Amino acid sequence: VQLVESGGGLVQPGGSLRLSCAASGSIFSINAMGWYRQAPGKQRELVATIISGGSTNYADSVKDRFTISRDNAKNTVYLQMNSLKPEDTAVYYCNAGLVTRPSYKYREVWGQGTLVTVSS
């Protein structure tokens, strides 16, 4: 099972980016999916999460600017980031809590990360 992120890059302040993360492999079900980020010299922090039923949770710093969504049929989670600020610069990591076949055990999986740079 692996998570593959895409969509990072360089954007000017006030701009937008959309991150995608697709889960693949022997997956039975996916519970929560989310995005975390780690800026240089800082600890990894929660950005947003979404559970299978659609309920979402956001860090205060991104509320009203970022939107998390998921396509359960595609095992994919998205992060639409608007009104980006220089302080949003970080490596963004995708995370998923899922049950795999054939063990049917719950496990947590991380993506490799995608760099988002907000700079003029």
Disulfide bonds with the S-S distance in Angstrom:
Cys21-Cys94 2.06
